[in-house]
């Protein structure tokens, strides 16, 4: 009577035809970020409140929340989270492997509240300088996923050389979407340098069974590395 999922499973259930499902008192989601839009639609259609679990293969479980893909995380029992240099997570946890030195310095960035809860700010390796400006790939993905009509999105920071050095490319799932419409929506939130230069609109992202994306598979969607001012459709 417990359903354990990744976000890709939940997205698939939403696009499937209407059907009967047995009552499920508890639903978990992990392995990838849960879009607030997906969480809202799951609650509307199935009446489920989803408990997300945040962690990694290196650390095991770290925290949880049931706030619909947004808001702070609460550490699991026995886990203590703090922020180190560059906001990188510092972890003391009974779930770390015995041969791992504690405290463990992870690659995720966090902001810790006075009550011990924490916000996830994305990966430390997910913040890039684009045209001399620091840009968070995680924030751009979140803004894209909040655009009307977008069901899924992934963003890459790609080395292109020249004055910009890097630029962002975005793969987006949805209907009736165009690069121009997506850029216009993102201008409400992002500086021009943080808006992806290339877009690819797809029926689905190349996620694996765990709902994760390989960088090589995402890059392959765009073909040769060339910059087109109008973007890809």
PAZAPA-4460 file (N, C-alpha, C; in steps of 0.05 Angstrom, whole numbers, plus 32768, in hexadecimal, padded with zeros to 4 digits):
% residues 233
    n_x    n_y    n_z   ca_x   ca_y   ca_z    c_x    c_y    c_z   seq   type   mol
   8010   7FE8   8000   8000   8000   8000   8011   8019   8000     1      X     A
   802B   8017   7FF9   803D   802E   7FF6   8048   802E   7FDA     2      X     A
   8047   8045   7FCD   8051   8049   7FB2   806B   8058   7FB2     3      X     A
   8080   804B   7FA8   809B   8057   7FA7   80A1   805E   7F8A     4      X     A
   80A6   8077   7F84   80A9   8080   7F69   80C1   8092   7F65     5      X     A
   80C6   8098   7F4B   80D7   80AF   7F43   80C5   80C2   7F33     6      X     A
   80CC   80DB   7F30   80BA   80EE   7F22   80B2   80E5   7F07     7      X     A
   80C4   80D6   7EF8   80BC   80CD   7EDE   80A4   80BB   7EDE     8      X     A
   80A2   80AA   7EF3   808A   8099   7EF6   8071   80AA   7EF9     9      X     A
   8072   80BE   7F0A   805B   80CF   7F0F   8052   80DE   7EF6    10      X     A
   8066   80E8   7EE7   805F   80F5   7ECD   8051   80E2   7EBB    11      X     A
   805B   80C9   7EBA   804E   80B5   7EA8   8032   80AF   7EB1    12      X     A
   802D   80AE   7ECA   8012   80A8   7ED4   7FFF   80BE   7ECD    13      X     A
   8009   80D7   7ECC   7FF7   80ED   7EC5   7FEF   80EE   7EA8    14      X     A
   8001   80E4   7E96   7FFA   80E5   7E7A   7FEB   80CB   7E71    15      X     A
   7FEB   80B7   7E83   7FDC   809F   7E7C   7FBE   80A3   7E7D    16      X     A
   7FAF   8091   7E70   7F93   8094   7E70   7F87   8090   7E8C    17      X     A
   7F70   809B   7E90   7F62   8099   7EA9   7F5F   807B   7EB0    18      X     A
   7F62   8074   7EC9   7F5F   8058   7ED1   7F5C   8056   7EEF    19      X     A
   7F52   803F   7EF8   7F4F   803B   7F15   7F6A   8034   7F22    20      X     A
   7F6E   803F   7F39   7F86   8039   7F48   7F7D   8032   7F65    21      X     A
   7F8B   801F   7F71   7F84   8019   7F8D   7F8C   8030   7F9F    22      X     A
   7F7F   8032   7FB6   7F87   8048   7FC9   7FA4   8044   7FD2    23      X     A
   7FB3   805A   7FD2   7FCF   805A   7FDA   7FD2   806F   7FF1    24      X     A
   7FD7   8066   8009   7FD9   8079   801F   7FF4   8088   8021    25      X     A
   8009   807E   8013   8023   808C   8014   8031   8089   7FFA    26      X     A
   803B   80A0   7FEF   804A   80A0   7FD6   8065   80AE   7FDB    27      X     A
   807A   80A0   7FD3   8095   80AB   7FD5   80A0   80B2   7FB9    28      X     A
   80B0   80C6   7FB7   80BE   80CD   7F9E   80DB   80D4   7FA5    29      X     A
   80EE   80CA   7F94   810A   80D0   7F99   8119   80CE   7F7E    30      X     A
   8133   80D0   7F7F   8146   80CC   7F69   8148   80E4   7F57    31      X     A
   8134   80F6   7F55   8135   810D   7F44   8122   8122   7F50    32      X     A
   8126   813C   7F49   8115   8151   7F53   80F8   814D   7F4A    33      X     A
   80E5   8152   7F5C   80C9   8150   7F56   80BF   816C   7F4F    34      X     A
   80B3   816F   7F38   80A8   8189   7F2F   8090   8190   7F40    35      X     A
   808E   81A8   7F4B   8075   81B0   7F58   805C   81AD   7F47    36      X     A
   805F   81B2   7F2D   8048   81AF   7F1B   803E   8192   7F1B    37      X     A
   8051   817F   7F19   804A   8163   7F19   803E   815B   7F34    38      X     A
   8049   8165   7F4A   803E   815F   7F65   8021   8168   7F67    39      X     A
   801C   8181   7F5D   8001   818C   7F5E   7FED   817B   7F4D    40      X     A
   7FF6   8173   7F36   7FE4   8163   7F24   7FDF   8148   7F30    41      X     A
   7FF3   813C   7F3C   7FEF   8122   7F49   7FDB   8124   7F60    42      X     A
   7FDD   8139   7F6F   7FCB   813D   7F86   7FAE   8141   7F7B    43      X     A
   7FAB   8151   7F65   7F90   8156   7F5A   7F84   813C   7F4F    44      X     A
   7F94   812C   7F41   7F89   8115   7F33   7F85   80FD   7F46    45      X     A
   7F99   80F8   7F57   7F99   80DF   7F67   7F95   80E4   7F85    46      X     A
   7F96   80FE   7F8E   7F93   8104   7FAA   7FAC   80FD   7FBA    47      X     A
   7FC3   80F9   7FAE   7FDB   80F1   7FBC   7FEB   8109   7FC6    48      X     A
   7FF5   8108   7FDE   800A   8119   7FE7   8024   810A   7FE6    49      X     A
   8037   8114   7FD7   8050   8106   7FD2   8066   810D   7FE6    50      X     A
   8072   80F9   7FF2   8089   80FE   8004   80A2   80FB   7FF3    51      X     A
   80B1   8110   7FF0   80CB   810F   7FE2   80E1   8108   7FF5    52      X     A
   80F4   80F9   7FEB   810C   80F2   7FFB   8124   80FC   7FEB    53      X     A
   8135   810C   7FF8   814D   8118   7FEC   8165   8109   7FF6    54      X     A
   8177   8102   7FE4   818F   80F4   7FEC   81A0   80EE   7FD3    55      X     A
   81B3   80DD   7FD6   81C5   80D5   7FC0   81CF   80B9   7FC5    56      X     A
   81DC   80AE   7FB1   81E7   8093   7FB4   81FF   8094   7FC8    57      X     A
   820C   80AB   7FCA   8223   80AD   7FDC   821A   80B0   7FF9    58      X     A
   8202   80BD   7FFE   81FB   80C4   8019   81E3   80B4   8024    59      X     A
   81D4   80A7   8012   81BA   809C   801B   81A7   80B3   801F    60      X     A
   8191   80AE   802D   817D   80C3   8032   8188   80D9   8043    61      X     A
   8180   80F2   803C   8188   810A   804B   8170   8118   8058    62      X     A
   815B   811C   8047   8144   812B   8051   812B   8124   8043    63      X     A
   8115   8130   804C   80FB   812A   803F   80E9   8143   8041    64      X     A
   80D4   8143   8030   80C0   8158   8032   80A7   814D   8024    65      X     A
   8090   8158   802A   8077   8150   801E   8067   816A   8015    66      X     A
   8077   817D   800B   806C   8198   8005   8069   819C   7FE7    67      X     A
   8066   8187   7FD8   8060   818A   7FBB   8077   8194   7FAA    68      X     A
   808F   818A   7FAF   80A5   8191   7F9D   80B1   81AD   7FA3    69      X     A
   80AB   81B9   7FB9   80B6   81D3   7FBF   80BA   81D6   7FDE    70      X     A
   80C8   81EB   7FE5   80CD   81F0   8002   80E5   81E1   800D    71      X     A
   80EA   81E5   8027   8102   81D9   8033   80FE   81BB   8039    72      X     A
   8115   81AE   803D   8116   8191   8044   811B   818F   8062    73      X     A
   8110   817A   806D   8115   8173   808A   8129   815C   808B    74      X     A
   813F   815E   809A   8152   8148   809B   8144   812F   80A7    75      X     A
   814C   8117   809E   8144   80FE   80A9   814F   80FC   80C6    76      X     A
   8143   80EB   80D6   814C   80E8   80F1   8169   80E1   80F2    77      X     A
   8178   80EF   8103   8195   80E9   8106   81A7   80F7   80F3    78      X     A
   819B   8105   80DF   81AB   8113   80CB   81AD   8131   80D2    79      X     A
   81C5   813C   80D0   81C9   8158   80D5   81D6   8164   80BC    80      X     A
   81C9   817A   80B3   81D2   8188   809A   81DB   81A4   80A1    81      X     A
   81F2   81AC   8096   81FC   81C7   8098   8208   81CF   807D    82      X     A
   820E   81E9   807A   8219   81F3   8061   8236   81FB   8065    83      X     A
   8247   81F2   8053   8263   81F8   8055   826A   820D   8040    84      X     A
   8283   820C   8037   828D   8220   8024   827D   821D   800A    85      X     A
   8276   8234   7FFE   8266   8236   7FE5   824B   8228   7FE9    86      X     A
   8241   8228   8002   8227   821D   8008   8225   81FF   8004    87      X     A
   823C   81F1   8001   823B   81D4   7FFD   8232   81C6   8016    88      X     A
   8222   81B1   8013   8216   81A3   802A   822C   8194   803A    89      X     A
   822A   8197   8054   823B   8189   8067   8228   8176   8077    90      X     A
   822E   815D   8076   821B   8149   807F   8227   8137   8095    91      X     A
   8218   8134   80AB   821E   8120   80BF   8206   810E   80C0    92      X     A
   820B   80F4   80BA   81F4   80E2   80B6   81FB   80C5   80BC    93      X     A
   81E8   80B7   80C8   81EC   809A   80CE   81EA   808A   80B4    94      X     A
   81E2   8096   809E   81DE   8087   8085   81F6   8088   8073    95      X     A
   820B   8097   807B   8224   8096   806B   8232   807B   806F    96      X     A
   8240   8073   805A   824F   805A   805C   8264   805C   8073    97      X     A
   826A   8045   8080   827D   8046   8097   8299   8051   8090    98      X     A
   82A1   804E   8077   82BC   8058   806F   82BC   8075   8066    99      X     A
   82A5   8083   8068   82A4   809F   8060   82A9   80B0   8079   100      X     A
   82BB   80C3   8076   82C2   80D5   808C   82AB   80E9   8091   101      X     A
   82A4   80EC   80AA   828F   80FF   80B1   829D   8118   80BE   102      X     A
   8293   8130   80B9   827C   8136   80A7   8283   8133   808A   103      X     A
   826F   812D   807A   8272   8129   805D   826C   8142   804E   104      X     A
   827E   814B   803C   827A   8162   802C   826F   815A   8011   105      X     A
   8256   8161   800B   8249   8159   7FF2   824B   816E   7FDD   106      X     A
   8240   8166   7FC5   8241   8178   7FAE   8227   8189   7FAB   107      X     A
   8214   8184   7FBD   81FB   8194   7FBC   81FE   81AD   7FCC   108      X     A
   81F0   81C2   7FC4   81F1   81DC   7FD2   81D7   81DF   7FE2   109      X     A
   81D9   81E9   7FFA   81C1   81EB   800C   81C2   8206   801B   110      X     A
   81AA   820D   8023   81A6   8223   8036   8197   8218   804E   111      X     A
   81A4   821A   8066   8199   820D   807E   818A   8221   808F   112      X     A
   8171   821A   8098   8162   822B   80A9   8168   8227   80C6   113      X     A
   815E   8238   80D7   8163   8236   80F4   8157   821D   8100   114      X     A
   8142   8213   80F4   8135   81FA   80FF   8142   81E1   80F4   115      X     A
   8158   81E3   80E5   8166   81CC   80DB   815D   81C3   80C0   116      X     A
   8147   81CE   80B6   813E   81C7   809B   8151   81D4   8087   117      X     A
   814F   81CC   806E   8162   81D7   805A   8155   81D9   803F   118      X     A
   815E   81ED   802F   8155   81F0   8014   816C   81E5   8002   119      X     A
   8164   81D7   7FED   8177   81CD   7FD9   817B   81E2   7FC4   120      X     A
   8194   81EB   7FC0   819A   8200   7FAD   81A5   81F6   7F93   121      X     A
   81A5   81DC   7F8F   81B1   81D0   7F77   81CD   81C5   7F7D   122      X     A
   81D9   81BA   7F69   81F4   81AF   7F6C   8209   81C5   7F6A   123      X     A
   821F   81C1   7F79   8235   81D4   7F77   8240   81D5   7F5B   124      X     A
   8240   81BE   7F4D   8249   81BE   7F32   8234   81C6   7F1E   125      X     A
   821D   81CF   7F29   8207   81D8   7F17   8205   81F6   7F16   126      X     A
   8219   8205   7F22   821A   8222   7F20   8231   8229   7F0D   127      X     A
   822B   8238   7EF8   823E   823E   7EE4   823F   825C   7EDF   128      X     A
   8256   8265   7ED5   8258   8281   7ECC   8252   8282   7EAE   129      X     A
   823D   8290   7EA7   8236   8294   7E8B   8238   82B2   7E85   130      X     A
   824A   82B9   7E74   824F   82D5   7E6E   8257   82E5   7E87   131      X     A
   8265   82D7   7E9A   826F   82E4   7EB2   825B   82E5   7EC8   132      X     A
   8243   82DA   7EC4   822D   82DA   7ED9   8229   82BE   7EE3   133      X     A
   8226   82BB   7EFD   8221   82A0   7F09   8204   8298   7F04   134      X     A
   8201   8281   7EF8   81E6   8277   7EF1   81E2   825B   7EFC   135      X     A
   81CB   8256   7F09   81C5   823C   7F14   81B4   822C   7F01   136      X     A
   81BE   8215   7EF8   81AF   8204   7EE6   8195   81FB   7EF3   137      X     A
   8197   81F5   7F0D   817F   81EB   7F1B   8169   8200   7F1B   138      X     A
   8170   821A   7F1E   815C   822F   7F1E   814F   8232   7F03   139      X     A
   815F   8230   7EEE   8154   8233   7ED3   8141   821C   7ECD   140      X     A
   8148   8203   7ED6   8136   81ED   7ED2   811C   81F1   7EE1   141      X     A
   811D   81FA   7EFA   8105   81FF   7F09   80F3   8214   7EFC   142      X     A
   80FF   8229   7EF2   80EF   823E   7EE4   80E2   8233   7ECB   143      X     A
   80F1   8222   7EBC   80E5   8216   7EA4   80CE   8204   7EAC   144      X     A
   80D1   81F4   7EC0   80BC   81E1   7EC8   80A3   81EF   7ED2   145      X     A
   80A5   8209   7ED9   808E   8218   7EE3   807F   8226   7ECC   146      X     A
   808A   8225   7EB3   807D   8231   7E9C   8065   8221   7E94   147      X     A
   804F   822E   7E8E   8036   8220   7E86   803C   820F   7E6D   148      X     A
   8033   81F6   7E6E   8037   81E4   7E58   804F   81D3   7E59   149      X     A
   8062   81D9   7E6B   807B   81C9   7E6E   8076   81B2   7E81   150      X     A
   807B   819A   7E78   8077   8182   7E89   8092   8179   7E95   151      X     A
   80A8   817F   7E87   80C2   8176   7E91   80D7   8187   7E84   152      X     A
   80EE   818A   7E90   8103   819B   7E85   811E   8193   7E91   153      X     A
   8133   8197   7E81   814E   8192   7E8A   8160   81A7   7E7D   154      X     A
   8174   81B1   7E8B   8185   81C6   7E81   81A2   81BD   7E83   155      X     A
   81B2   81C4   7E6F   81CE   81BE   7E6E   81DE   81D8   7E6D   156      X     A
   81F5   81D9   7E7A   8209   81EE   7E76   821E   81E2   7E64   157      X     A
   8222   81EF   7E4D   8234   81E4   7E38   824B   81F7   7E32   158      X     A
   8263   81ED   7E31   827B   81FD   7E29   8279   8204   7E0C   159      X     A
   827A   821E   7E06   8278   8226   7DEA   828F   8239   7DE2   160      X     A
   82A0   8240   7DF6   82B6   8252   7DF0   82AC   826F   7DEB   161      X     A
   82BE   827F   7DE1   82B7   829B   7DDB   82B2   82AB   7DF4   162      X     A
   82A5   82C2   7DF0   82A1   82D4   7E06   828F   82C9   7E1C   163      X     A
   827B   82B8   7E13   8268   82AD   7E26   8274   8295   7E36   164      X     A
   8287   8287   7E29   8294   826F   7E35   8280   8258   7E38   165      X     A
   8269   825D   7E46   8255   8248   7E48   823A   8254   7E40   166      X     A
   8228   8242   7E39   820C   824A   7E34   81FA   8233   7E3D   167      X     A
   81E1   8239   7E41   81CE   8225   7E4A   81BD   821B   7E32   168      X     A
   81B8   8201   7E33   81A6   81F4   7E20   8190   81E7   7E30   169      X     A
   8178   81E7   7E25   8161   81DC   7E34   8152   81C9   7E23   170      X     A
   814B   81B1   7E2E   8139   819D   7E22   811F   819F   7E32   171      X     A
   8109   81A2   7E23   80EF   81A7   7E30   80DA   8194   7E25   172      X     A
   80C9   818A   7E36   80B3   8179   7E2E   8099   8188   7E32   173      X     A
   8088   8189   7E1D   806E   8196   7E1F   8062   819A   7E03   174      X     A
   804B   81A6   7E02   803D   81AA   7DE9   803A   81C8   7DE4   175      X     A
   803C   81CF   7DCA   8038   81EB   7DC3   804E   81FE   7DCD   176      X     A
   8065   81F3   7DD2   807B   8203   7DDC   808E   820B   7DC5   177      X     A
   8098   8223   7DC6   80AC   822C   7DB3   80C3   823A   7DC3   178      X     A
   80DB   823B   7DB7   80F1   8249   7DC5   80E9   8266   7DCC   179      X     A
   80DB   8274   7DBA   80D4   8290   7DBF   80C1   8292   7DD7   180      X     A
   80AE   8280   7DD9   809B   8280   7DEF   80A9   827A   7E0A   181      X     A
   80BB   8266   7E09   80CA   825F   7E21   80DC   8275   7E2B   182      X     A
   80EA   8282   7E18   80FB   8298   7E20   80EB   82AF   7E2C   183      X     A
   80D4   82B5   7E20   80C4   82CB   7E2A   80BB   82C5   7E47   184      X     A
   80B3   82AC   7E4C   80AA   82A5   7E67   80C1   82A7   7E7B   185      X     A
   80D9   829F   7E73   80F0   829F   7E85   80FA   82BB   7E8B   186      X     A
   80F4   82CF   7E7A   80FD   82EA   7E7E   80F1   82F6   7E98   187      X     A
   80DB   82EB   7EA1   80CF   82F5   7EBA   80E1   82F0   7ED2   188      X     A
   80F1   82DB   7ED0   8100   82D2   7EE7   811F   82D4   7EE4   189      X     A
   8128   82D2   7ECB   8145   82CE   7EC7   8152   82E5   7EB8   190      X     A
   816B   82EA   7EBE   817B   82FD   7EAE   817F   82F2   7E92   191      X     A
   8182   8303   7E7E   8185   82F9   7E63   819B   82E4   7E5F   192      X     A
   81B1   82E7   7E6E   81C7   82D5   7E6B   81C0   82B9   7E75   193      X     A
   81AC   82B7   7E87   81A4   829D   7E92   818F   828E   7E82   194      X     A
   8185   829B   7E6D   8170   828E   7E5C   817E   827C   7E48   195      X     A
   8175   8263   7E46   8183   8250   7E33   8184   825B   7E17   196      X     A
   819A   8256   7E0A   819E   825E   7DEE   8192   824B   7DDA   197      X     A
   8191   8232   7DE2   8185   821D   7DD0   816F   820E   7DDF   198      X     A
   815A   8208   7DD1   8144   81F8   7DDC   813E   81E0   7DCA   199      X     A
   8137   81CA   7DD5   812D   81B3   7DC7   8113   81AB   7DD4   200      X     A
   80FD   81AB   7DC5   80E3   81A4   7DCF   80DE   8187   7DC7   201      X     A
   80D7   8176   7DDB   80D5   8159   7DD7   80BB   814E   7DE2   202      X     A
   80B6   8134   7DDB   80A0   8126   7DE7   80A7   811B   7E03   203      X     A
   80C1   8115   7E07   80CB   810B   7E21   80E9   810E   7E22   204      X     A
   80F3   8112   7E3B   8110   8113   7E3F   811B   80F6   7E40   205      X     A
   8134   80F2   7E39   8140   80D7   7E39   8147   80CE   7E55   206      X     A
   8134   80CC   7E67   8139   80C3   7E83   813C   80A5   7E84   207      X     A
   814D   809B   7E97   814F   807F   7E9B   8139   8075   7EAE   208      X     A
   813A   805C   7EB5   8124   8050   7EC6   8122   805E   7EE1   209      X     A
   8137   806A   7EEA   8137   8077   7F04   812E   8094   7F01   210      X     A
   8128   809D   7EE9   8120   80B8   7EE5   8137   80CC   7EE2   211      X     A
   814F   80C2   7EDF   8166   80D3   7EDE   816F   80D7   7EC1   212      X     A
   817E   80ED   7EBC   8187   80F4   7EA2   81A6   80F3   7EA0   213      X     A
   81B0   80E8   7E8A   81CD   80E8   7E86   81D3   8100   7E74   214      X     A
   81E9   810E   7E7C   81F0   8126   7E6D   81F5   811F   7E4F   215      X     A
   8202   8109   7E4A   8207   8102   7E2E   81ED   80FF   7E1E   216      X     A
   81D9   80F3   7E2A   81BF   80F0   7E1C   81B2   810B   7E17   217      X     A
   81B5   811D   7E2A   81A9   8138   7E25   81B8   8147   7E0F   218      X     A
   81D3   8146   7E10   81E2   8154   7DFB   81DC   8149   7DE0   219      X     A
   81D7   812F   7DDE   81D2   8122   7DC4   81B8   812D   7DB7   220      X     A
   81A6   8137   7DC8   818D   8142   7DBD   8191   815A   7DAB   221      X     A
   81A7   8168   7DAF   81AC   8181   7DA1   81BD   817E   7D89   222      X     A
   81C9   8167   7D84   81DA   8163   7D6D   81F4   8172   7D70   223      X     A
   8201   817B   7D5A   821A   8189   7D5B   8219   81A2   7D6C   224      X     A
   822F   81A9   7D78   8230   81C1   7D89   8232   81DA   7D78   225      X     A
   821B   81E5   7D71   821B   81FF   7D63   8206   8210   7D70   226      X     A
   8209   822A   7D6F   81F7   823D   7D7B   81E5   8248   7D65   227      X     A
   81CB   8245   7D69   81B7   8251   7D57   81A7   8265   7D66   228      X     A
   81A7   827E   7D5C   819B   8293   7D6C   817E   828E   7D71   229      X     A
   8170   8281   7D5F   8153   827D   7D63   814D   8265   7D74   230      X     A
   8160   8254   7D7A   815B   823D   7D8A   814F   8226   7D7A   231      X     A
   814F   820F   7D86   8143   81F7   7D79   8127   81F3   7D81   232      X     A
   8116   81E8   7D70   80FA   81E2   7D77   80F6   81C4   7D75   233      X     A
***
